[in-house]
Protein backbone atom coordinates (compact mmCIF):
# COMPACT_ATOMS: atom_id res chain seq x y z
CA UNK A 1 0.00 0.00 0.00
CA UNK A 2 1.39 3.38 -0.96
CA UNK A 3 0.81 5.98 1.76
CA UNK A 4 -0.19 9.30 0.20
CA UNK A 5 -1.37 11.30 3.20
CA UNK A 6 -0.52 15.00 3.54
CA UNK A 7 -0.46 15.67 -0.18
CA UNK A 8 1.74 12.62 -0.71
CA UNK A 9 4.24 13.73 1.94
CA UNK A 10 4.24 17.20 0.38
CA UNK A 11 5.14 15.91 -3.08
CA UNK A 12 1.75 16.50 -4.73
CA UNK A 13 -1.00 13.91 -4.35
CA UNK A 14 -2.33 13.81 -7.86
CA UNK A 15 1.12 13.51 -9.47
CA UNK A 16 2.21 10.76 -7.11
CA UNK A 17 -1.04 8.77 -7.14
CA UNK A 18 -1.26 8.93 -10.93
CA UNK A 19 2.36 7.86 -11.40
CA UNK A 20 1.98 5.03 -8.89
CA UNK A 21 -1.23 3.80 -10.53
CA UNK A 22 0.52 3.90 -13.92
CA UNK A 23 3.28 1.79 -12.38
CA UNK A 24 0.72 -0.79 -11.29
CA UNK A 25 0.09 0.14 -7.66
CA UNK A 26 -3.50 -0.79 -6.79
CA UNK A 27 -3.54 -0.04 -3.09
CA UNK A 28 -3.33 3.40 -1.47
CA UNK A 29 -3.57 4.55 2.12
CA UNK A 30 -4.13 7.92 3.76
CA UNK A 31 -5.38 9.31 7.03
CA UNK A 32 -7.95 11.99 6.24
CA UNK A 33 -11.04 11.31 4.16
CA UNK A 34 -10.56 14.31 1.85
CA UNK A 35 -7.24 12.87 0.70
CA UNK A 36 -8.93 9.51 0.27
CA UNK A 37 -11.52 11.10 -2.02
CA UNK A 38 -8.85 13.02 -3.94
CA UNK A 39 -6.92 9.78 -4.43
CA UNK A 40 -10.02 7.93 -5.59
CA UNK A 41 -10.55 10.64 -8.22
CA UNK A 42 -7.26 9.90 -9.99
CA UNK A 43 -6.80 6.12 -9.67
CA UNK A 44 -8.39 3.26 -11.67
CA UNK A 45 -11.70 1.86 -10.45
CA UNK A 46 -10.27 -1.46 -9.25
CA UNK A 47 -7.94 0.28 -6.79
CA UNK A 48 -8.10 -0.09 -3.01
CA UNK A 49 -8.13 3.24 -1.15
CA UNK A 50 -7.94 3.09 2.64
CA UNK A 51 -8.41 6.10 4.95
CA UNK A 52 -8.23 6.20 8.74
CA UNK A 53 -9.90 9.43 9.87
CA UNK A 54 -8.90 11.02 13.19
CA UNK A 55 -12.19 12.20 14.65
CA UNK A 56 -13.27 13.58 11.28
CA UNK A 57 -16.84 12.64 10.32
CA UNK A 58 -18.19 15.15 7.81
CA UNK A 59 -16.99 13.34 4.69
CA UNK A 60 -17.76 9.84 5.91
CA UNK A 61 -20.84 9.27 3.74
CA UNK A 62 -19.05 10.61 0.65
CA UNK A 63 -16.04 8.41 1.36
CA UNK A 64 -18.14 5.26 1.74
CA UNK A 65 -20.09 6.09 -1.42
CA UNK A 66 -16.74 6.37 -3.20
CA UNK A 67 -15.85 2.88 -1.96
CA UNK A 68 -13.10 4.11 0.31
CA UNK A 69 -12.27 1.52 2.94
CA UNK A 70 -12.32 2.94 6.45
CA UNK A 71 -9.76 2.32 9.18
CA UNK A 72 -11.61 2.03 12.50
CA UNK A 73 -9.97 1.99 15.92
CA UNK A 74 -12.77 2.86 18.36
CA UNK A 75 -16.31 1.67 19.12
CA UNK A 76 -17.86 5.08 18.51
CA UNK A 77 -16.86 5.15 14.83
CA UNK A 78 -17.54 1.43 14.48
CA UNK A 79 -21.12 1.91 15.76
CA UNK A 80 -21.59 4.81 13.36
CA UNK A 81 -20.54 2.66 10.41
CA UNK A 82 -22.69 -0.30 11.49
CA UNK A 83 -25.78 1.86 12.07
CA UNK A 84 -25.65 3.66 8.76
CA UNK A 85 -28.31 1.53 7.05
CA UNK A 86 -26.48 2.20 3.84
CA UNK A 87 -27.26 0.48 0.60
CA UNK A 88 -23.61 -0.41 0.30
CA UNK A 89 -21.71 -2.33 2.96
CA UNK A 90 -18.82 -0.37 4.41
CA UNK A 91 -15.50 -2.14 4.10
CA UNK A 92 -13.61 -1.65 7.35
CA UNK A 93 -10.03 -2.21 8.47
CA UNK A 94 -9.94 -2.76 12.23
CA UNK A 95 -7.05 -1.01 13.92
CA UNK A 96 -5.75 -2.81 17.00
CA UNK A 97 -3.49 -1.22 19.60
CA UNK A 98 -0.40 -3.39 19.96
CA UNK A 99 1.41 -1.07 22.35
CA UNK A 100 1.60 2.36 20.70
CA UNK A 101 -1.32 3.69 22.80
CA UNK A 102 -2.55 5.95 20.03
CA UNK A 103 -5.52 4.81 17.98
CA UNK A 104 -6.80 1.26 17.93
CA UNK A 105 -8.78 -1.19 20.05
CA UNK A 106 -6.97 -2.24 23.21
CA UNK A 107 -6.39 -5.94 23.99
CA UNK A 108 -9.10 -5.95 26.68
CA UNK A 109 -11.59 -4.90 23.97
CA UNK A 110 -10.73 -7.55 21.40
CA UNK A 111 -13.30 -10.14 22.48
CA UNK A 112 -16.18 -7.68 22.51
CA UNK A 113 -14.85 -6.26 19.23
CA UNK A 114 -14.92 -9.73 17.71
CA UNK A 115 -18.52 -10.36 18.72
CA UNK A 116 -19.70 -6.88 17.61
CA UNK A 117 -18.00 -7.18 14.24
CA UNK A 118 -19.12 -10.75 13.79
CA UNK A 119 -22.76 -9.75 14.28
CA UNK A 120 -22.39 -6.75 11.95
CA UNK A 121 -20.76 -8.83 9.23
CA UNK A 122 -23.48 -11.49 9.52
CA UNK A 123 -26.21 -8.85 9.26
CA UNK A 124 -24.49 -7.39 6.20
CA UNK A 125 -23.86 -3.94 7.74
CA UNK A 126 -20.11 -4.04 7.22
CA UNK A 127 -17.49 -6.17 5.56
CA UNK A 128 -14.18 -6.90 7.29
CA UNK A 129 -11.55 -5.89 4.74
CA UNK A 130 -8.47 -5.78 6.94
CA UNK A 131 -6.84 -5.86 10.38
CA UNK A 132 -3.92 -3.54 11.06
CA UNK A 133 -1.75 -1.83 13.64
CA UNK A 134 1.18 0.56 14.00
CA UNK A 135 4.36 -0.57 15.75
CA UNK A 136 6.52 1.68 17.92
CA UNK A 137 9.94 0.83 16.44
CA UNK A 138 11.57 1.49 19.81
CA UNK A 139 13.49 -1.80 19.64
CA UNK A 140 13.23 -5.18 17.93
CA UNK A 141 12.06 -6.69 21.24
CA UNK A 142 9.26 -4.14 21.61
CA UNK A 143 8.24 -4.76 18.02
CA UNK A 144 8.29 -8.53 18.53
CA UNK A 145 5.95 -8.04 21.50
CA UNK A 146 3.72 -5.87 19.33
CA UNK A 147 3.65 -8.55 16.63
CA UNK A 148 2.65 -11.20 19.19
CA UNK A 149 -0.19 -8.97 20.33
CA UNK A 150 -1.18 -8.40 16.70
CA UNK A 151 -1.36 -12.16 16.15
CA UNK A 152 -3.52 -12.44 19.30
CA UNK A 153 -5.89 -9.80 17.93
CA UNK A 154 -6.21 -11.61 14.60
CA UNK A 155 -6.72 -14.85 16.53
CA UNK A 156 -9.53 -13.30 18.60
CA UNK A 157 -11.29 -12.28 15.39
CA UNK A 158 -10.84 -15.61 13.59
CA UNK A 159 -12.00 -17.49 16.70
CA UNK A 160 -15.25 -15.54 16.40
CA UNK A 161 -15.58 -16.91 12.86
CA UNK A 162 -14.34 -13.80 11.07
CA UNK A 163 -11.98 -13.72 8.10
CA UNK A 164 -9.52 -10.91 8.81
CA UNK A 165 -9.13 -9.74 5.21
CA UNK A 166 -5.82 -8.05 4.50
CA UNK A 167 -3.45 -8.12 7.45
CA UNK A 168 -1.05 -5.15 7.50
CA UNK A 169 1.31 -4.25 10.32
CA UNK A 170 4.59 -2.88 8.93
CA UNK A 171 5.45 0.55 7.57
CA UNK A 172 8.63 1.32 5.60
CA UNK A 173 11.34 0.45 8.12
CA UNK A 174 9.91 -2.85 9.39
CA UNK A 175 8.84 -3.93 5.91
CA UNK A 176 12.48 -3.68 4.85
CA UNK A 177 14.25 -5.03 7.93
CA UNK A 178 11.75 -7.55 9.33
CA UNK A 179 10.28 -9.91 6.69
CA UNK A 180 8.11 -11.63 9.30
CA UNK A 181 6.24 -8.33 9.76
CA UNK A 182 5.02 -8.21 6.15
CA UNK A 183 1.83 -10.33 6.39
CA UNK A 184 -0.48 -9.59 3.43
CA UNK A 185 0.47 -5.96 2.80
CA UNK A 186 2.88 -3.28 3.99
CA UNK A 187 2.21 0.44 4.17
CA UNK A 188 5.04 2.26 2.40
CA UNK A 189 5.31 6.01 2.84
CA UNK A 190 8.79 7.37 3.58
CA UNK A 191 10.76 4.83 1.53
CA UNK A 192 8.58 5.38 -1.55
CA UNK A 193 9.59 9.05 -1.45
CA UNK A 194 13.21 8.07 -0.93
CA UNK A 195 13.35 9.22 2.67
CA UNK A 196 15.61 7.07 4.82
CA UNK A 197 15.15 6.78 8.60
CA UNK A 198 17.12 9.27 10.72
CA UNK A 199 20.05 7.48 12.33
CA UNK A 200 19.31 4.31 10.34
CA UNK A 201 20.74 2.55 7.27
CA UNK A 202 21.93 4.81 4.44
CA UNK A 203 20.03 5.21 1.18
CA UNK A 204 22.40 3.03 -0.85
CA UNK A 205 21.89 0.15 1.59
CA UNK A 206 18.13 0.60 1.40
CA UNK A 207 18.19 0.99 -2.37
CA UNK A 208 16.27 4.26 -2.31
CA UNK A 209 16.91 7.91 -3.13
CA UNK A 210 14.91 11.10 -2.60
CA UNK A 211 12.45 11.61 -5.44
CA UNK A 212 12.04 15.35 -4.81
CA UNK A 213 14.39 18.30 -4.86
CA UNK A 214 13.73 21.61 -3.14
CA UNK A 215 15.26 24.08 -5.60
CA UNK A 216 15.68 27.71 -4.62
CA UNK A 217 16.44 30.39 -7.21
CA UNK A 218 19.35 32.75 -6.60
CA UNK A 219 17.94 36.28 -6.38
CA UNK A 220 21.08 38.24 -5.40
CA UNK A 221 24.83 37.68 -5.38
CA UNK A 222 27.51 39.45 -3.38
CA UNK A 223 31.08 38.57 -2.48
CA UNK A 224 30.19 36.74 0.69
CA UNK A 225 27.09 34.82 -0.21
CA UNK A 226 24.21 34.30 -2.60
CA UNK A 227 20.64 35.05 -1.56
CA UNK A 228 18.09 32.39 -2.48
CA UNK A 229 14.31 32.75 -2.49
CA UNK A 230 13.26 30.29 0.16
CA UNK A 231 12.81 31.03 3.83
CA UNK A 232 11.49 29.74 7.10
CA UNK A 233 7.96 30.84 6.20
CA UNK A 234 8.15 28.41 3.30
CA UNK A 235 8.77 25.63 5.81
CA UNK A 236 12.57 25.55 5.90
CA UNK A 237 13.64 25.24 9.55
CA UNK A 238 15.53 28.40 10.56
CA UNK A 239 17.53 26.20 12.92
CA UNK A 240 19.29 24.74 9.84
CA UNK A 241 21.31 27.95 9.47
CA UNK A 242 24.98 27.20 10.03
CA UNK A 243 24.22 23.51 10.56
CA UNK A 244 24.20 22.07 7.02
CA UNK A 245 25.58 22.38 3.52
CA UNK A 246 23.38 22.63 0.44
CA UNK A 247 24.16 21.71 -3.17
CA UNK A 248 25.21 24.28 -5.78
CA UNK A 249 26.55 23.89 -9.30
CA UNK A 250 30.04 24.24 -7.77
CA UNK A 251 29.48 21.64 -5.06
CA UNK A 252 28.36 21.86 -1.46
CA UNK A 253 28.19 25.28 0.19
CA UNK A 254 27.15 26.20 3.75
CA UNK A 255 23.61 27.34 4.43
CA UNK A 256 24.60 30.46 6.37
CA UNK A 257 21.30 32.10 7.23
CA UNK A 258 17.64 31.17 6.96
CA UNK A 259 15.50 34.31 7.00
CA UNK A 260 11.73 34.57 6.92
CA UNK A 261 11.57 35.01 3.13
CA UNK A 262 15.09 34.41 1.83
CA UNK A 263 18.19 32.51 2.85
CA UNK A 264 21.94 33.00 2.37
CA UNK A 265 24.26 30.36 0.98
CA UNK A 266 28.06 30.41 0.65
CA UNK A 267 29.00 31.81 -2.78
CA UNK A 268 31.04 30.28 -5.59
CA UNK A 269 32.94 31.69 -8.57
CA UNK A 270 30.56 32.62 -11.36
CA UNK A 271 27.42 32.50 -9.22
CA UNK A 272 24.64 34.40 -10.99
CA UNK A 273 21.12 35.53 -10.35
CA UNK A 274 18.85 32.86 -11.82
CA UNK A 275 21.04 29.91 -10.79
CA UNK A 276 19.38 27.36 -8.55
CA UNK A 277 20.51 25.87 -5.27
CA UNK A 278 19.32 22.43 -4.16
CA UNK A 279 18.29 22.78 -0.54
CA UNK A 280 17.42 19.09 -0.36
CA UNK A 281 17.29 16.26 -2.84
CA UNK A 282 19.53 13.37 -3.83
CA UNK A 283 22.70 15.37 -3.03
CA UNK A 284 21.63 16.61 0.39
CA UNK A 285 18.97 14.25 1.63
CA UNK A 286 15.96 15.52 3.61
CA UNK A 287 17.01 13.15 6.38
CA UNK A 288 20.49 14.74 6.47
CA UNK A 289 18.86 18.12 7.12
CA UNK A 290 16.59 16.51 9.68
CA UNK A 291 19.46 14.88 11.54
CA UNK A 292 21.19 18.26 11.85
CA UNK A 293 18.23 19.63 13.79
CA UNK A 294 17.16 16.50 15.68
CA UNK A 295 14.17 15.41 13.67
CA UNK A 296 13.22 13.09 10.78
CA UNK A 297 13.12 13.54 7.01
CA UNK A 298 9.34 13.25 6.93
CA UNK A 299 9.02 16.47 8.93
CA UNK A 300 11.43 18.30 6.63
CA UNK A 301 9.44 17.41 3.49
CA UNK A 302 5.92 17.77 4.90
CA UNK A 303 6.72 21.23 6.34
CA UNK A 304 7.31 22.75 2.90
CA UNK A 305 4.47 25.22 2.44
CA UNK A 306 1.61 24.52 0.04
CA UNK A 307 2.42 27.70 -1.92
CA UNK A 308 5.87 26.44 -2.95
CA UNK A 309 5.21 25.29 -6.55
CA UNK A 310 5.48 21.55 -7.24
CA UNK A 311 6.57 20.61 -10.73
CA UNK A 312 7.22 17.21 -12.22
CA UNK A 313 10.19 16.25 -14.32
CA UNK A 314 11.11 12.93 -15.84
CA UNK A 315 14.55 11.99 -14.63
CA UNK A 316 16.72 8.93 -15.15
CA UNK B 1 -9.28 34.66 14.36
CA UNK B 2 -11.01 37.11 16.66
CA UNK B 3 -12.46 40.25 15.04
CA UNK B 4 -12.58 42.19 18.33
CA UNK B 5 -9.05 41.25 19.34
CA UNK B 6 -7.79 42.23 15.88
CA UNK B 7 -9.44 45.65 16.12
CA UNK B 8 -8.14 46.27 19.62
CA UNK B 9 -4.68 45.32 18.47
CA UNK B 10 -4.83 47.45 15.30
CA UNK B 11 -6.00 50.45 17.34
CA UNK B 12 -2.92 50.11 19.55
CA UNK B 13 -0.57 50.06 16.56
CA UNK B 14 1.27 53.28 15.81
CA UNK B 15 1.61 54.89 12.38
CA UNK B 16 4.97 53.35 11.56
CA UNK B 17 3.69 49.80 11.85
CA UNK B 18 3.21 47.62 8.81
CA UNK B 19 0.91 44.63 8.93
CA UNK B 20 2.61 41.71 7.20
CA UNK B 21 0.00 39.81 5.17
CA UNK B 22 2.30 37.93 2.83
CA UNK B 23 1.72 34.26 2.04
CA UNK B 24 -2.04 34.84 1.76
CA UNK B 25 -2.14 36.49 5.17
CA UNK B 26 0.01 33.79 6.74
CA UNK B 27 -2.19 31.08 5.32
CA UNK B 28 -5.27 32.51 7.05
CA UNK B 29 -6.64 33.81 3.74
CA UNK B 30 -6.60 37.42 2.51
CA UNK B 31 -10.29 37.13 1.69
CA UNK B 32 -10.97 36.68 5.41
CA UNK B 33 -8.55 39.31 6.69
CA UNK B 34 -9.00 42.24 4.26
CA UNK B 35 -12.67 42.92 5.11
CA UNK B 36 -11.75 43.10 8.79
CA UNK B 37 -9.23 45.86 8.15
CA UNK B 38 -11.75 48.31 6.64
CA UNK B 39 -12.45 49.95 10.01
CA UNK B 40 -8.75 50.48 10.81
CA UNK B 41 -7.01 51.06 7.47
CA UNK B 42 -3.31 50.44 7.94
CA UNK B 43 -0.14 49.94 5.94
CA UNK B 44 0.21 46.36 4.76
CA UNK B 45 2.66 44.23 2.90
CA UNK B 46 1.14 41.53 0.67
CA UNK B 47 2.20 38.92 -1.88
CA UNK B 48 3.34 40.47 -5.18
CA UNK B 49 0.15 39.57 -7.05
CA UNK B 50 -2.20 40.86 -4.34
CA UNK B 51 -1.35 44.60 -4.29
CA UNK B 52 -4.43 45.70 -6.24
CA UNK B 53 -6.71 43.64 -4.04
CA UNK B 54 -5.30 45.24 -0.89
CA UNK B 55 -5.50 48.77 -2.36
CA UNK B 56 -9.10 48.12 -3.39
CA UNK B 57 -9.80 47.32 0.26
CA UNK B 58 -8.59 50.83 1.17
CA UNK B 59 -5.17 49.85 2.47
CA UNK B 60 -1.76 51.40 1.89
CA UNK B 61 0.49 48.79 0.31
CA UNK B 62 4.13 48.90 1.34
CA UNK B 63 7.00 47.35 -0.62
CA UNK B 64 8.20 44.09 0.83
CA UNK B 65 11.75 45.46 1.11
CA UNK B 66 10.49 48.25 3.39
CA UNK B 67 8.43 45.79 5.37
CA UNK B 68 11.50 43.68 6.06
CA UNK B 69 13.65 46.65 7.09
CA UNK B 70 13.44 47.15 10.84
CA UNK B 71 14.79 50.72 10.49
CA UNK B 72 11.89 51.75 8.26
CA UNK B 73 8.91 49.95 9.63
CA UNK B 74 7.84 47.90 12.60
CA UNK B 75 6.44 44.74 11.19
CA UNK B 76 3.48 43.18 12.94
CA UNK B 77 1.80 39.90 12.26
CA UNK B 78 -1.35 37.97 13.03
CA UNK B 79 -0.04 35.78 15.79
CA UNK B 80 -1.85 34.80 18.99
CA UNK B 81 -3.74 36.07 20.87
CA UNK B 82 -5.37 37.66 17.78
CA UNK B 83 -5.59 34.14 16.42
CA UNK B 84 -6.08 30.90 18.32
CA UNK B 85 -5.08 27.50 16.97
CA UNK B 86 -7.60 24.80 17.84
CA UNK B 87 -8.00 21.08 17.42
CA UNK B 88 -10.24 18.39 18.90
CA UNK B 89 -9.96 15.20 20.90
CA UNK B 90 -10.53 12.25 18.58
CA UNK B 91 -10.60 9.42 21.12
CA UNK B 92 -9.48 8.75 24.66
CA UNK B 93 -7.90 5.69 26.16
CA UNK B 94 -7.17 4.41 29.66
CA UNK B 95 -3.52 3.52 30.19
CA UNK B 96 -2.01 1.43 32.93
CA UNK B 97 1.20 2.44 34.69
CA UNK B 98 4.11 1.47 32.46
CA UNK B 99 2.25 1.72 29.14
CA UNK B 100 4.32 3.52 26.49
CA UNK B 101 3.03 6.10 24.01
CA UNK B 102 3.86 6.69 20.34
CA UNK B 103 6.93 5.96 18.23
CA UNK B 104 10.06 5.05 20.14
CA UNK B 105 7.97 4.70 23.34
CA UNK B 106 9.70 7.84 24.64
CA UNK B 107 7.04 8.35 27.32
CA UNK B 108 5.59 5.82 29.72
CA UNK B 109 2.71 6.35 32.13
CA UNK B 110 3.96 6.61 35.72
CA UNK B 111 0.51 5.80 37.08
CA UNK B 112 -2.78 4.65 35.59
CA UNK B 113 -4.06 7.56 33.53
CA UNK B 114 -6.13 8.62 30.53
CA UNK B 115 -4.61 9.85 27.31
CA UNK B 116 -6.38 11.55 24.42
CA UNK B 117 -5.56 11.28 20.74
CA UNK B 118 -5.63 14.78 19.23
CA UNK B 119 -5.80 15.58 15.53
CA UNK B 120 -2.71 17.49 14.40
CA UNK B 121 0.84 16.31 13.94
CA UNK B 122 4.03 17.62 12.44
CA UNK B 123 2.62 17.66 8.91
CA UNK B 124 0.02 20.15 10.18
CA UNK B 125 2.66 22.26 11.93
CA UNK B 126 2.62 20.72 15.41
CA UNK B 127 6.39 20.66 15.53
CA UNK B 128 7.78 17.22 16.28
CA UNK B 129 10.16 18.66 18.89
CA UNK B 130 7.15 19.52 21.09
CA UNK B 131 6.66 15.88 22.13
CA UNK B 132 7.19 15.55 25.91
CA UNK B 133 8.07 19.27 26.05
CA UNK B 134 4.88 21.28 25.63
CA UNK B 135 1.26 21.27 26.67
CA UNK B 136 -2.16 22.18 25.33
CA UNK B 137 -5.29 23.52 27.03
CA UNK B 138 -8.32 21.23 27.42
CA UNK B 139 -11.43 22.36 29.31
CA UNK B 140 -9.52 24.99 31.25
CA UNK B 141 -6.54 22.86 32.23
CA UNK B 142 -3.19 22.25 30.66
CA UNK B 143 -2.44 18.73 29.44
CA UNK B 144 1.08 17.73 28.39
CA UNK B 145 1.83 16.36 24.91
CA UNK B 146 3.24 12.91 25.69
CA UNK B 147 5.44 10.78 23.46
CA UNK B 148 6.57 11.69 19.97
CA UNK B 149 4.36 13.92 17.87
CA UNK B 150 3.41 11.81 14.83
CA UNK B 151 2.73 13.01 11.28
CA UNK B 152 -1.00 13.59 11.79
CA UNK B 153 -1.71 13.20 15.49
CA UNK B 154 -0.34 13.78 18.95
CA UNK B 155 -1.27 12.30 22.31
CA UNK B 156 -1.99 14.29 25.47
CA UNK B 157 -2.20 13.09 29.08
CA UNK B 158 -5.45 14.25 30.71
CA UNK B 159 -4.79 12.37 33.95
CA UNK B 160 -7.90 11.45 35.92
CA UNK B 161 -10.17 13.79 33.96
CA UNK B 162 -13.04 12.51 31.84
CA UNK B 163 -12.74 14.17 28.42
CA UNK B 164 -15.21 13.36 25.66
CA UNK B 165 -14.27 12.87 22.04
CA UNK B 166 -14.88 16.08 20.12
CA UNK B 167 -13.70 18.28 23.01
CA UNK B 168 -11.90 21.43 21.87
CA UNK B 169 -8.14 21.53 22.36
CA UNK B 170 -6.26 24.86 22.33
CA UNK B 171 -2.81 24.43 20.82
CA UNK B 172 -1.91 28.13 20.83
CA UNK B 173 -3.76 31.15 22.14
CA UNK B 174 -3.94 33.75 24.86
CA UNK B 175 -1.65 33.18 27.85
CA UNK B 176 -3.95 35.34 29.99
CA UNK B 177 -6.55 32.60 29.58
CA UNK B 178 -3.92 29.94 30.39
CA UNK B 179 -3.78 29.05 26.68
CA UNK B 180 -0.30 28.14 25.41
CA UNK B 181 1.49 31.23 24.07
CA UNK B 182 3.60 31.12 20.91
CA UNK B 183 6.57 31.94 23.14
CA UNK B 184 6.34 28.45 24.66
CA UNK B 185 6.70 26.77 21.27
CA UNK B 186 9.44 29.23 20.32
CA UNK B 187 11.34 28.40 23.48
CA UNK B 188 10.99 24.61 23.03
CA UNK B 189 11.73 24.50 19.29
CA UNK B 190 14.21 27.36 18.86
CA UNK B 191 12.15 28.49 15.86
CA UNK B 192 10.86 32.00 15.13
CA UNK B 193 7.26 32.93 16.04
CA UNK B 194 6.22 33.34 12.40
CA UNK B 195 7.60 29.99 11.34
CA UNK B 196 5.74 28.35 14.22
CA UNK B 197 2.40 29.96 13.37
CA UNK B 198 2.41 29.97 9.55
CA UNK B 199 2.45 26.19 8.92
CA UNK B 200 -0.49 25.74 11.31
CA UNK B 201 -2.51 28.46 9.56
CA UNK B 202 -1.53 27.22 6.09
CA UNK B 203 -2.89 23.71 6.78
CA UNK B 204 -5.87 24.55 8.95
CA UNK B 205 -9.14 26.24 8.09
CA UNK B 206 -9.51 29.77 9.40
CA UNK B 207 -12.79 31.08 10.76
CA UNK B 208 -13.50 34.60 11.97
CA UNK B 209 -15.20 34.82 15.35
CA UNK B 210 -16.53 37.95 17.15
Interface residues (C-beta under 8 A of the other chain):
Chain A: X5 X6 X9 X10 X31 X32 X54 X55 X56 X73 X74 X76 X97 X99 X100 X101 X102 X103 X106 X136 X137 X138 X142 X232 X233 X235 X237 X238 X239 X260 X261 X294 X295 X296 X298 X299 X302 X303 X305 X306 X307
Chain B: X22 X23 X24 X27 X64 X68 X88 X89 X90 X91 X93 X94 X95 X99 X100 X101 X102 X103 X104 X105 X106 X115 X117 X119 X122 X123 X125 X127 X128 X129 X147 X150 X151 X152 X153 X155 X165 X166 X189 X190 X191 X192 X194 X195 X198 X199 X202 X203
